[in-house]
Amino acid sequence: MTSSLNRMFGIVLGALFLLLGLLGFTATGNVGFVATEGGLLLGTFEVNPMLNVVYMLLGAALLIGGVASVRAAKIVNGTVGGILLLMGIIGFFIVGTEFNYLALNTADHVLNLVTGVALLGVALAAERRATPAMTTTAQKQSTYTSDTE
């Protein structure tokens, strides 16, 4: 199962985000569900209950995709990577505003950007195989080339 980079990333990061989401509730005892300022998790990551739920959902999706199959892991890694990348980029623009519903701070942005890029990179680069249409086109081109020589 772990011979696939997509599955391994899905399982490891899925477990990490599930744990991060669960641990986040220890720092959000007196914080409103969508408070724009949250509690500090591990003294670094600002979290509120909504961000904890988002991280747990993303973690569960990664874990399920990683356990299911290489194809599922690849799709989920790409999707979750895109979501995290967007959260990281948009977070820079909404920090300190009333639109910061996930109580994101710079540490959260860095975490989201790094894991988003890593997940997208693995989803796009690992386990690439030629599809039947690509093989057929390649075969036609090599046949055409050998016929004309």
DOKOLKOL-317743 format. One record per residue: residue number from 1; residue in three letters; x, y, z of N, C-alpha, C in turn. Coordinates in nm, 4 decimals. Each point is the difference from the previous one (the first is absolute). Layout:
BEGIN
num->NUM&residu->ala&nx->X&ny->Y&nz->Z&cax->X&cay->Y&caz->Z&cx->X&cy->Y&cz->Z $
...
//
This chain:
BEGIN
num->1&residu->met&nx->0.0832&ny->-0.1193&nz->0.0000&cax->-0.0832&cay->0.1193&caz->0.0000&cx->0.0872&cy->0.1249&cz->0.0000 $
num->2&residu->thr&nx->0.1100&ny->0.0013&nz->0.0731&cax->0.0809&cay->0.1209&caz->0.0083&cx->0.1001&cy->0.0092&cz->-0.1145 $
num->3&residu->ser&nx->-0.0072&ny->-0.0924&nz->-0.0987&cax->0.0887&cay->0.0116&caz->-0.1148&cx->-0.0442&cy->0.1147&cz->-0.0903 $
num->4&residu->ser&nx->-0.1189&ny->0.0488&nz->0.0215&cax->-0.0507&cay->0.1146&caz->-0.0755&cx->0.0241&cy->0.1280&cz->0.0787 $
num->5&residu->leu&nx->0.0658&ny->0.0952&nz->-0.0639&cax->0.0275&cay->0.1277&caz->0.0656&cx->-0.1298&cy->0.0744&cz->0.0313 $
num->6&residu->asn&nx->-0.0979&ny->-0.0073&nz->-0.0900&cax->-0.1282&cay->0.0655&caz->0.0242&cx->-0.0714&cy->-0.0600&cz->0.1204 $
num->7&residu->arg&nx->0.0008&ny->-0.1316&nz->0.0112&cax->-0.0662&cay->-0.0635&caz->0.1142&cx->0.0721&cy->0.0343&cz->0.1300 $
num->8&residu->met&nx->0.1331&ny->-0.0045&nz->-0.0034&cax->0.0771&cay->0.0307&caz->0.1207&cx->-0.0257&cy->0.1440&cz->0.0453 $
num->9&residu->phe&nx->0.0054&ny->0.0957&nz->-0.0938&cax->-0.0271&cay->0.1394&caz->0.0341&cx->-0.1410&cy->0.0151&cz->0.0562 $
num->10&residu->gly&nx->-0.0969&ny->-0.0644&nz->-0.0640&cax->-0.1382&cay->0.0097&caz->0.0461&cx->-0.0168&cy->-0.0510&cz->0.1418 $
num->11&residu->ile&nx->0.0597&ny->-0.1139&nz->0.0285&cax->-0.0144&cay->-0.0600&caz->0.1332&cx->0.0728&cy->0.0838&cz->0.1057 $
num->12&residu->val&nx->0.1247&ny->0.0365&nz->-0.0272&cax->0.0793&cay->0.0743&caz->0.0990&cx->-0.0584&cy->0.1388&cz->0.0244 $
num->13&residu->leu&nx->-0.0257&ny->0.0755&nz->-0.1071&cax->-0.0541&cay->0.1352&caz->0.0186&cx->-0.1449&cy->-0.0042&cz->0.0482 $
num->14&residu->gly&nx->-0.0730&ny->-0.1026&nz->-0.0398&cax->-0.1371&cay->-0.0153&caz->0.0500&cx->-0.0002&cy->-0.0184&cz->0.1510 $
num->15&residu->ala&nx->0.0863&ny->-0.0877&nz->0.0494&cax->0.0100&cay->-0.0222&caz->0.1442&cx->0.0468&cy->0.1274&cz->0.0705 $
num->16&residu->leu&nx->0.0951&ny->0.0713&nz->-0.0611&cax->0.0512&cay->0.1241&caz->0.0587&cx->-0.1103&cy->0.1057&cz->0.0112 $
num->17&residu->phe&nx->-0.0780&ny->0.0191&nz->-0.1070&cax->-0.1060&cay->0.1008&caz->0.0035&cx->-0.1142&cy->-0.0411&cz->0.0933 $
num->18&residu->leu&nx->-0.0305&ny->-0.1294&nz->0.0071&cax->-0.0997&cay->-0.0451&caz->0.0979&cx->0.0472&cy->0.0305&cz->0.1418 $
num->19&residu->leu&nx->0.1246&ny->-0.0306&nz->0.0283&cax->0.0569&cay->0.0268&caz->0.1323&cx->0.0034&cy->0.1503&cz->0.0284 $
num->20&residu->leu&nx->0.0395&ny->0.0794&nz->-0.0984&cax->0.0036&cay->0.1451&caz->0.0157&cx->-0.1392&cy->0.0546&cz->0.0304 $
num->21&residu->gly&nx->-0.1007&ny->-0.0508&nz->-0.0713&cax->-0.1376&cay->0.0436&caz->0.0237&cx->-0.0491&cy->-0.0381&cz->0.1385 $
num->22&residu->leu&nx->0.0297&ny->-0.1209&nz->0.0419&cax->-0.0428&cay->-0.0448&caz->0.1336&cx->0.0720&cy->0.0772&cz->0.1097 $
num->23&residu->leu&nx->0.1317&ny->0.0154&nz->-0.0144&cax->0.0766&cay->0.0751&caz->0.1003&cx->-0.0430&cy->0.1458&cz->0.0051 $
num->24&residu->gly&nx->-0.0464&ny->0.0532&nz->-0.1123&cax->-0.0440&cay->0.1390&caz->-0.0052&cx->-0.1115&cy->0.0300&cz->0.0979 $
num->25&residu->phe&nx->-0.0835&ny->-0.0997&nz->0.0278&cax->-0.1095&cay->0.0226&caz->0.0943&cx->0.0499&cy->0.0245&cz->0.1419 $
num->26&residu->thr&nx->0.1234&ny->-0.0428&nz->0.0300&cax->0.0555&cay->0.0274&caz->0.1332&cx->0.0356&cy->0.1470&cz->0.0166 $
num->27&residu->ala&nx->0.0197&ny->0.0702&nz->-0.1125&cax->0.0385&cay->0.1413&caz->0.0056&cx->-0.1184&cy->0.0936&cz->-0.0233 $
num->28&residu->thr&nx->-0.1177&ny->-0.0563&nz->-0.0226&cax->-0.1143&cay->0.0858&caz->-0.0364&cx->-0.1145&cy->-0.0105&cz->0.0992 $
num->29&residu->gly&nx->0.0315&ny->-0.0177&nz->0.1269&cax->-0.1035&cay->-0.0143&caz->0.1019&cx->-0.0976&cy->0.1160&cz->0.0077 $
num->30&residu->asn&nx->0.0481&ny->0.1215&nz->-0.0020&cax->-0.0863&cay->0.1179&caz->0.0133&cx->-0.0066&cy->0.0819&cz->-0.1285 $
num->31&residu->val&nx->0.0219&ny->-0.0642&nz->-0.1141&cax->0.0021&cay->0.0696&caz->-0.1284&cx->-0.1275&cy->-0.0336&cz->-0.0758 $
num->32&residu->gly&nx->-0.0615&ny->0.1025&nz->-0.0596&cax->-0.1201&cay->-0.0220&caz->-0.0798&cx->0.0301&cy->-0.0851&cz->-0.1223 $
num->33&residu->phe&nx->-0.1018&ny->-0.0680&nz->-0.0533&cax->0.0186&cay->-0.0945&caz->-0.1105&cx->0.0673&cy->0.0648&cz->-0.1205 $
num->34&residu->val&nx->-0.0422&ny->0.1196&nz->-0.0379&cax->0.0614&cay->0.0693&caz->-0.1142&cx->0.0671&cy->0.1305&cz->0.0436 $
num->35&residu->ala&nx->0.0579&ny->0.0004&nz->0.1176&cax->0.0684&cay->0.1195&caz->0.0509&cx->0.1175&cy->0.0347&cz->-0.0916 $
num->36&residu->thr&nx->0.0201&ny->0.1291&nz->-0.0235&cax->0.1101&cay->0.0422&caz->-0.0871&cx->0.1349&cy->-0.0055&cz->0.0701 $
num->37&residu->glu&nx->-0.0012&ny->-0.0124&nz->0.1308&cax->0.1229&cay->-0.0215&caz->0.0765&cx->-0.0207&cy->-0.1227&cz->0.0859 $
num->38&residu->gly&nx->0.0933&ny->-0.0931&nz->-0.0091&cax->-0.0172&cay->-0.1253&caz->0.0718&cx->0.1052&cy->-0.0214&cz->0.1055 $
num->39&residu->gly&nx->0.0004&ny->-0.1217&nz->0.0534&cax->0.1014&cay->-0.0381&caz->0.0969&cx->0.1249&cy->-0.0484&cz->-0.0720 $
num->40&residu->leu&nx->0.1114&ny->-0.0033&nz->0.0709&cax->0.1251&cay->-0.0455&caz->-0.0601&cx->0.0219&cy->-0.1481&cz->0.0277 $
num->41&residu->leu&nx->0.0192&ny->-0.0747&nz->-0.1064&cax->0.0320&cay->-0.1421&caz->0.0100&cx->0.1507&cy->-0.0142&cz->-0.0129 $
num->42&residu->leu&nx->0.0611&ny->-0.0693&nz->0.0936&cax->0.1449&cay->-0.0185&caz->0.0042&cx->0.0744&cy->0.1334&cz->0.0046 $
num->43&residu->gly&nx->-0.0677&ny->0.1035&nz->0.0492&cax->0.0595&cay->0.1315&caz->0.0121&cx->0.0256&cy->0.0702&cz->-0.1324 $
num->44&residu->thr&nx->-0.0470&ny->-0.0570&nz->-0.1102&cax->0.0316&cay->0.0531&caz->-0.1322&cx->-0.1215&cy->0.0184&cz->-0.0897 $
num->45&residu->phe&nx->-0.0808&ny->-0.1042&nz->-0.0129&cax->-0.1120&cay->0.0005&caz->-0.0941&cx->-0.1253&cy->0.0553&cz->0.0661 $
num->46&residu->glu&nx->-0.0566&ny->0.1049&nz->-0.0606&cax->-0.1243&cay->0.0564&caz->0.0526&cx->-0.1157&cy->-0.0809&cz->-0.0566 $
num->47&residu->val&nx->-0.0853&ny->-0.0494&nz->0.0898&cax->-0.1100&cay->-0.0867&caz->-0.0428&cx->-0.1310&cy->0.0418&cz->0.0663 $
num->48&residu->asn&nx->-0.1073&ny->-0.0292&nz->-0.0695&cax->-0.1332&cay->0.0102&caz->0.0586&cx->-0.0713&cy->-0.1313&cz->-0.0317 $
num->49&residu->pro&nx->-0.1145&ny->-0.0277&nz->0.0599&cax->-0.0662&cay->-0.1285&caz->-0.0240&cx->-0.0297&cy->-0.0278&cz->-0.1477 $
num->50&residu->met&nx->-0.0328&ny->0.1029&nz->-0.0775&cax->-0.0284&cay->-0.0232&caz->-0.1418&cx->0.1249&cy->-0.0487&cz->-0.0736 $
num->51&residu->leu&nx->0.1155&ny->0.0587&nz->0.0280&cax->0.1241&cay->-0.0454&caz->-0.0626&cx->0.0307&cy->-0.1437&cz->0.0421 $
num->52&residu->asn&nx->-0.0262&ny->-0.0332&nz->0.1266&cax->0.0210&cay->-0.1369&caz->0.0462&cx->-0.0853&cy->-0.0985&cz->-0.0801 $
num->53&residu->val&nx->-0.1251&ny->0.0355&nz->-0.0246&cax->-0.0897&cay->-0.0864&caz->-0.0774&cx->0.0497&cy->-0.0115&cz->-0.1442 $
num->54&residu->val&nx->0.0423&ny->0.1118&nz->-0.0587&cax->0.0528&cay->-0.0025&caz->-0.1370&cx->0.1217&cy->-0.0921&cz->-0.0077 $
num->55&residu->tyr&nx->0.0927&ny->0.0134&nz->0.0937&cax->0.1189&cay->-0.0858&caz->0.0006&cx->-0.0372&cy->-0.1464&cz->0.0199 $
num->56&residu->met&nx->-0.0970&ny->-0.0275&nz->0.0850&cax->-0.0412&cay->-0.1394&caz->0.0204&cx->-0.0656&cy->-0.0573&cz->-0.1255 $
num->57&residu->leu&nx->-0.0813&ny->0.0792&nz->-0.0699&cax->-0.0626&cay->-0.0464&caz->-0.1247&cx->0.1046&cy->-0.0252&cz->-0.1088 $
num->58&residu->leu&nx->0.0946&ny->0.0929&nz->-0.0132&cax->0.1062&cay->-0.0183&caz->-0.0986&cx->0.0861&cy->-0.1208&cz->0.0353 $
num->59&residu->gly&nx->0.0308&ny->-0.0159&nz->0.1281&cax->0.0777&cay->-0.1153&caz->0.0450&cx->-0.0712&cy->-0.1314&cz->-0.0253 $
num->60&residu->ala&nx->-0.1296&ny->-0.0030&nz->0.0280&cax->-0.0785&cay->-0.1218&caz->-0.0240&cx->-0.0030&cy->-0.0332&cz->-0.1490 $
num->61&residu->ala&nx->-0.0185&ny->0.1015&nz->-0.0841&cax->-0.0017&cay->-0.0226&caz->-0.1446&cx->0.1338&cy->-0.0567&cz->-0.0474 $
num->62&residu->leu&nx->0.1109&ny->0.0584&nz->0.0472&cax->0.1329&cay->-0.0491&caz->-0.0379&cx->0.0215&cy->-0.1435&cz->0.0463 $
num->63&residu->leu&nx->-0.0403&ny->-0.0280&nz->0.1220&cax->0.0175&cay->-0.1337&caz->0.0557&cx->-0.0822&cy->-0.1024&cz->-0.0761 $
num->64&residu->ile&nx->-0.1243&ny->0.0311&nz->-0.0284&cax->-0.0876&cay->-0.0919&caz->-0.0737&cx->0.0537&cy->-0.0218&cz->-0.1415 $
num->65&residu->gly&nx->0.0398&ny->0.1083&nz->-0.0662&cax->0.0568&cay->-0.0130&caz->-0.1343&cx->0.1272&cy->-0.0827&cz->0.0002 $
num->66&residu->gly&nx->0.0846&ny->0.0204&nz->0.0996&cax->0.1254&cay->-0.0738&caz->0.0093&cx->-0.0193&cy->-0.1475&cz->0.0254 $
num->67&residu->val&nx->-0.1016&ny->-0.0351&nz->0.0746&cax->-0.0280&cay->-0.1410&caz->0.0301&cx->-0.0710&cy->-0.0677&cz->-0.1175 $
num->68&residu->ala&nx->-0.0819&ny->0.0756&nz->-0.0737&cax->-0.0851&cay->-0.0578&caz->-0.1038&cx->0.0793&cy->-0.0544&cz->-0.1194 $
num->69&residu->ser&nx->0.0719&ny->0.0858&nz->-0.0702&cax->0.0733&cay->-0.0431&caz->-0.1196&cx->0.0949&cy->0.1106&cz->-0.0439 $
num->70&residu->val&nx->0.0879&ny->-0.0337&nz->-0.0917&cax->0.0932&cay->0.0991&caz->-0.0534&cx->-0.0774&cy->0.1095&cz->-0.0726 $
num->71&residu->arg&nx->-0.0974&ny->-0.0392&nz->-0.0809&cax->-0.0783&cay->0.0984&caz->-0.0761&cx->-0.0749&cy->0.0940&cz->0.0941 $
num->72&residu->ala&nx->-0.0642&ny->-0.0563&nz->0.1033&cax->-0.0733&cay->0.0827&caz->0.0964&cx->0.0950&cy->0.0937&cz->0.0732 $
num->73&residu->ala&nx->0.1154&ny->-0.0508&nz->0.0406&cax->0.0985&cay->0.0825&caz->0.0708&cx->0.0474&cy->0.1142&cz->-0.0882 $
num->74&residu->lys&nx->0.0235&ny->-0.0280&nz->-0.1267&cax->0.0465&cay->0.1019&caz->-0.0940&cx->-0.1048&cy->0.1106&cz->-0.0160 $
num->75&residu->ile&nx->-0.1256&ny->-0.0378&nz->-0.0141&cax->-0.1086&cay->0.0976&caz->-0.0161&cx->-0.0178&cy->0.0819&cz->0.1273 $
num->76&residu->val&nx->-0.0045&ny->-0.0668&nz->0.1146&cax->-0.0200&cay->0.0696&caz->0.1275&cx->0.1197&cy->0.0890&cz->0.0315 $
num->77&residu->asn&nx->0.1208&ny->-0.0481&nz->-0.0231&cax->0.1194&cay->0.0814&caz->0.0252&cx->-0.0035&cy->0.1278&cz->-0.0833 $
num->78&residu->gly&nx->-0.0370&ny->-0.0106&nz->-0.1262&cax->-0.0083&cay->0.1176&caz->-0.0856&cx->-0.1067&cy->0.0973&cz->0.0458 $
num->79&residu->thr&nx->-0.1156&ny->-0.0539&nz->0.0376&cax->-0.1111&cay->0.0840&caz->0.0437&cx->0.0321&cy->0.0699&cz->0.1323 $
num->80&residu->val&nx->0.0435&ny->-0.0765&nz->0.0980&cax->0.0327&cay->0.0576&caz->0.1310&cx->0.1200&cy->0.0939&cz->-0.0125 $
num->81&residu->gly&nx->0.0979&ny->-0.0363&nz->-0.0828&cax->0.1141&cay->0.0888&caz->-0.0231&cx->-0.0438&cy->0.1336&cz->-0.0566 $
num->82&residu->gly&nx->-0.0932&ny->-0.0024&nz->-0.0935&cax->-0.0533&cay->0.1242&caz->-0.0568&cx->-0.0730&cy->0.0834&cz->0.1033 $
num->83&residu->ile&nx->-0.0790&ny->-0.0664&nz->0.0843&cax->-0.0730&cay->0.0703&caz->0.1061&cx->0.0974&cy->0.0655&cz->0.0977 $
num->84&residu->leu&nx->0.1005&ny->-0.0751&nz->0.0425&cax->0.0985&cay->0.0547&caz->0.0945&cx->0.0805&cy->0.1140&cz->-0.0619 $
num->85&residu->leu&nx->0.0338&ny->-0.0134&nz->-0.1266&cax->0.0724&cay->0.1066&caz->-0.0679&cx->-0.0848&cy->0.1274&cz->-0.0049 $
num->86&residu->leu&nx->-0.1269&ny->-0.0142&nz->-0.0322&cax->-0.0905&cay->0.1160&caz->0.0006&cx->-0.0133&cy->0.0599&cz->0.1396 $
num->87&residu->met&nx->-0.0132&ny->-0.0860&nz->0.1012&cax->-0.0082&cay->0.0501&caz->0.1376&cx->0.1256&cy->0.0774&cz->0.0366 $
num->88&residu->gly&nx->0.1153&ny->-0.0491&nz->-0.0434&cax->0.1254&cay->0.0676&caz->0.0304&cx->0.0119&cy->0.1343&cz->-0.0680 $
num->89&residu->ile&nx->-0.0401&ny->0.0056&nz->-0.1258&cax->0.0103&cay->0.1262&caz->-0.0753&cx->-0.1040&cy->0.1009&cz->0.0473 $
num->90&residu->ile&nx->-0.1246&ny->-0.0417&nz->0.0073&cax->-0.1077&cay->0.0903&caz->0.0414&cx->0.0212&cy->0.0473&cz->0.1434 $
num->91&residu->gly&nx->0.0549&ny->-0.0867&nz->0.0828&cax->0.0240&cay->0.0350&caz->0.1395&cx->0.0817&cy->0.1257&cz->0.0183 $
num->92&residu->phe&nx->0.0984&ny->0.0229&nz->-0.0878&cax->0.0827&cay->0.1212&caz->0.0105&cx->-0.0833&cy->0.1265&cz->-0.0178 $
num->93&residu->phe&nx->-0.1059&ny->-0.0086&nz->-0.0782&cax->-0.0816&cay->0.1174&caz->-0.0297&cx->-0.1104&cy->0.0262&cz->0.1024 $
num->94&residu->ile&nx->-0.0390&ny->-0.1040&nz->0.0736&cax->-0.1117&cay->0.0179&caz->0.0936&cx->0.0430&cy->0.0103&cz->0.1454 $
num->95&residu->val&nx->0.1281&ny->-0.0215&nz->0.0276&cax->0.0475&cay->0.0067&caz->0.1379&cx->-0.0261&cy->0.1403&cz->0.0557 $
num->96&residu->gly&nx->-0.0508&ny->0.0069&nz->0.1201&cax->-0.0283&cay->0.1279&caz->0.0640&cx->-0.1298&cy->0.0647&cz->-0.0463 $
num->97&residu->thr&nx->-0.0788&ny->-0.0702&nz->-0.0807&cax->-0.1286&cay->0.0550&caz->-0.0458&cx->-0.1144&cy->-0.0809&cz->0.0604 $
num->98&residu->glu&nx->-0.1204&ny->0.0500&nz->-0.0184&cax->-0.1179&cay->-0.0721&caz->0.0494&cx->-0.0325&cy->-0.1226&cz->-0.0850 $
num->99&residu->phe&nx->0.0738&ny->-0.0215&nz->-0.1107&cax->-0.0225&cay->-0.1160&caz->-0.0874&cx->0.0890&cy->-0.1186&cz->0.0357 $
num->100&residu->asn&nx->0.0785&ny->0.0114&nz->0.1032&cax->0.0907&cay->-0.1070&caz->0.0413&cx->-0.0756&cy->-0.1024&cz->0.0857 $
num->101&residu->tyr&nx->-0.0970&ny->-0.0653&nz->-0.0606&cax->-0.0875&cay->-0.0930&caz->0.0718&cx->0.0721&cy->-0.1229&cz->0.0542 $
num->102&residu->leu&nx->0.1197&ny->-0.0285&nz->-0.0514&cax->0.0751&cay->-0.1161&caz->0.0470&cx->0.1097&cy->0.0382&cz->0.0983 $
num->103&residu->ala&nx->0.0055&ny->0.1262&nz->0.0398&cax->0.1009&cay->0.0505&caz->0.0949&cx->0.1410&cy->-0.0377&cz->-0.0436 $
num->104&residu->leu&nx->0.0316&ny->0.0238&nz->-0.1266&cax->0.1305&cay->-0.0351&caz->-0.0545&cx->0.1057&cy->0.1031&cz->0.0384 $
num->105&residu->asn&nx->0.1217&ny->-0.0481&nz->0.0246&cax->0.1134&cay->0.0887&caz->0.0222&cx->0.1135&cy->-0.0433&cz->-0.0924 $
num->106&residu->thr&nx->0.1150&ny->0.0636&nz->0.0100&cax->0.1112&cay->-0.0282&caz->-0.0915&cx->0.0451&cy->-0.1455&cz->0.0076 $
num->107&residu->ala&nx->0.0063&ny->-0.0566&nz->0.1181&cax->0.0399&cay->-0.1406&caz->0.0134&cx->-0.0990&cy->-0.0905&cz->-0.0731 $
num->108&residu->asp&nx->-0.1295&ny->0.0315&nz->0.0094&cax->-0.1013&cay->-0.0775&caz->-0.0729&cx->0.0213&cy->0.0122&cz->-0.1505 $
num->109&residu->his&nx->0.0305&ny->0.1221&nz->-0.0473&cax->0.0221&cay->0.0213&caz->-0.1434&cx->0.1158&cy->-0.0856&cz->-0.0494 $
num->110&residu->val&nx->0.1091&ny->0.0013&nz->0.0752&cax->0.1179&cay->-0.0774&caz->-0.0396&cx->-0.0326&cy->-0.1487&cz->-0.0028 $
num->111&residu->leu&nx->-0.0671&ny->-0.0494&nz->0.1036&cax->-0.0398&cay->-0.1411&caz->0.0043&cx->-0.0871&cy->-0.0342&cz->-0.1204 $
num->112&residu->asn&nx->-0.0995&ny->0.0832&nz->-0.0283&cax->-0.0914&cay->-0.0269&caz->-0.1105&cx->0.0712&cy->0.0056&cz->-0.1352 $
num->113&residu->leu&nx->0.0875&ny->0.0982&nz->-0.0173&cax->0.0729&cay->0.0121&caz->-0.1266&cx->0.0948&cy->-0.1174&cz->-0.0221 $
num->114&residu->val&nx->0.0766&ny->-0.0348&nz->0.1018&cax->0.0983&cay->-0.1083&caz->-0.0144&cx->-0.0695&cy->-0.1333&cz->-0.0257 $
num->115&residu->thr&nx->-0.1008&ny->-0.0322&nz->0.0798&cax->-0.0684&cay->-0.1283&caz->-0.0201&cx->-0.0814&cy->0.0008&cz->-0.1292 $
num->116&residu->gly&nx->-0.0571&ny->0.1145&nz->-0.0362&cax->-0.0748&cay->0.0088&caz->-0.1254&cx->0.0891&cy->-0.0238&cz->-0.1208 $
num->117&residu->val&nx->0.1151&ny->0.0648&nz->-0.0022&cax->0.0946&cay->-0.0183&caz->-0.1109&cx->0.0506&cy->-0.1440&cz->-0.0035 $
num->118&residu->ala&nx->0.0316&ny->-0.0561&nz->0.1165&cax->0.0490&cay->-0.1381&caz->0.0056&cx->-0.1054&cy->-0.0979&cz->-0.0521 $
num->119&residu->leu&nx->-0.1241&ny->0.0150&nz->0.0445&cax->-0.1067&cay->-0.0892&caz->-0.0448&cx->-0.0266&cy->0.0144&cz->-0.1494 $
num->120&residu->leu&nx->-0.0051&ny->0.1234&nz->-0.0483&cax->-0.0206&cay->0.0212&caz->-0.1438&cx->0.1163&cy->-0.0571&cz->-0.0810 $
num->121&residu->gly&nx->0.1209&ny->0.0216&nz->0.0475&cax->0.1172&cay->-0.0514&caz->-0.0702&cx->-0.0014&cy->-0.1513&cz->-0.0100 $
num->122&residu->val&nx->-0.0307&ny->-0.0659&nz->0.1099&cax->-0.0055&cay->-0.1464&caz->-0.0002&cx->-0.1145&cy->-0.0482&cz->-0.0892 $
num->123&residu->ala&nx->-0.1141&ny->0.0652&nz->0.0095&cax->-0.1154&cay->-0.0420&caz->-0.0808&cx->0.0290&cy->0.0147&cz->-0.1497 $
num->124&residu->leu&nx->0.0708&ny->0.1050&nz->-0.0370&cax->0.0260&cay->0.0240&caz->-0.1421&cx->0.1205&cy->-0.0774&cz->-0.0529 $
num->125&residu->ala&nx->0.0982&ny->-0.0276&nz->0.0852&cax->0.1243&cay->-0.0587&caz->-0.0490&cx->0.0146&cy->-0.1499&cz->0.0247 $
num->126&residu->ala&nx->-0.0537&ny->-0.0502&nz->0.1085&cax->0.0220&cay->-0.1409&caz->0.0342&cx->-0.1032&cy->-0.0900&cz->-0.0675 $
num->127&residu->glu&nx->0.0408&ny->-0.1230&nz->-0.0261&cax->-0.0856&cay->-0.1024&caz->-0.0612&cx->-0.0615&cy->0.0448&cz->-0.1325 $
num->128&residu->arg&nx->0.0809&ny->0.0618&nz->-0.0830&cax->-0.0476&cay->0.0404&caz->-0.1320&cx->0.0149&cy->-0.1181&cz->-0.0939 $
num->129&residu->arg&nx->-0.1050&ny->-0.0304&nz->-0.0708&cax->0.0020&cay->-0.1099&caz->-0.0963&cx->-0.0575&cy->0.0485&cz->-0.1317 $
num->130&residu->ala&nx->0.0447&ny->-0.0609&nz->-0.1064&cax->-0.0545&cay->0.0336&caz->-0.1305&cx->-0.1414&cy->-0.0567&cz->-0.0111 $
num->131&residu->thr&nx->-0.0914&ny->0.0823&nz->-0.0423&cax->-0.1368&cay->-0.0465&caz->-0.0202&cx->-0.0071&cy->-0.0714&cz->-0.1343 $
num->132&residu->pro&nx->-0.1012&ny->-0.0830&nz->-0.0220&cax->-0.0118&cay->-0.0688&caz->-0.1287&cx->-0.0016&cy->0.0968&cz->-0.1182 $
num->133&residu->ala&nx->-0.0627&ny->0.1155&nz->0.0149&cax->-0.0045&cay->0.0976&caz->-0.1094&cx->0.1403&cy->0.0516&cz->-0.0311 $
num->134&residu->met&nx->0.0810&ny->0.0220&nz->0.1031&cax->0.1366&cay->0.0473&caz->-0.0213&cx->0.0826&cy->-0.1087&cz->-0.0687 $
num->135&residu->thr&nx->-0.0180&ny->-0.1233&nz->0.0418&cax->0.0746&cay->-0.1105&caz->-0.0589&cx->-0.0376&cy->-0.0159&cz->-0.1466 $
num->136&residu->thr&nx->-0.1271&ny->0.0075&nz->-0.0296&cax->-0.0459&cay->-0.0143&caz->-0.1373&cx->0.0595&cy->0.1101&cz->-0.0873 $
num->137&residu->thr&nx->-0.0004&ny->0.1230&nz->0.0477&cax->0.0565&cay->0.1120&caz->-0.0754&cx->0.1494&cy->-0.0212&cz->-0.0214 $
num->138&residu->ala&nx->0.0691&ny->-0.0437&nz->0.1033&cax->0.1438&cay->-0.0242&caz->-0.0115&cx->0.0271&cy->-0.1120&cz->-0.0991 $
num->139&residu->gln&nx->-0.0816&ny->-0.1049&nz->0.0038&cax->0.0180&cay->-0.1104&caz->-0.0937&cx->-0.0245&cy->0.0463&cz->-0.1428 $
num->140&residu->lys&nx->-0.1019&ny->0.0835&nz->-0.0204&cax->-0.0297&cay->0.0511&caz->-0.1337&cx->0.1146&cy->0.0846&cz->-0.0514 $
num->141&residu->gln&nx->0.0578&ny->0.0837&nz->0.0863&cax->0.1097&cay->0.0861&caz->-0.0421&cx->0.1231&cy->-0.0826&cz->-0.0351 $
num->142&residu->ser&nx->0.0300&ny->-0.1029&nz->0.0787&cax->0.1180&cay->-0.0815&caz->-0.0295&cx->-0.0234&cy->-0.0821&cz->-0.1258 $
num->143&residu->thr&nx->-0.1228&ny->-0.0451&nz->-0.0230&cax->-0.0310&cay->-0.0736&caz->-0.1216&cx->0.0140&cy->0.0922&cz->-0.1206 $
num->144&residu->tyr&nx->-0.0517&ny->0.1219&nz->0.0131&cax->0.0081&cay->0.0976&caz->-0.1096&cx->0.1460&cy->0.0333&cz->-0.0306 $
num->145&residu->thr&nx->0.0805&ny->0.0191&nz->0.1048&cax->0.1395&cay->0.0339&caz->-0.0178&cx->0.0735&cy->-0.1136&cz->-0.0686 $
num->146&residu->ser&nx->-0.0254&ny->-0.1232&nz->0.0398&cax->0.0711&cay->-0.1143&caz->-0.0609&cx->-0.0468&cy->-0.0231&cz->-0.1444 $
num->147&residu->asp&nx->-0.1253&ny->0.0363&nz->-0.0322&cax->-0.0495&cay->-0.0160&caz->-0.1361&cx->0.0622&cy->0.1002&cz->-0.0944 $
num->148&residu->thr&nx->0.0319&ny->0.1201&nz->0.0532&cax->0.0528&cay->0.1058&caz->-0.0859&cx->0.1508&cy->-0.0074&cz->-0.0162 $
num->149&residu->glu&nx->0.0667&ny->-0.0794&nz->0.0786&cax->0.1467&cay->-0.0078&caz->-0.0084&cx->0.0465&cy->-0.0934&cz->-0.1054 $
//
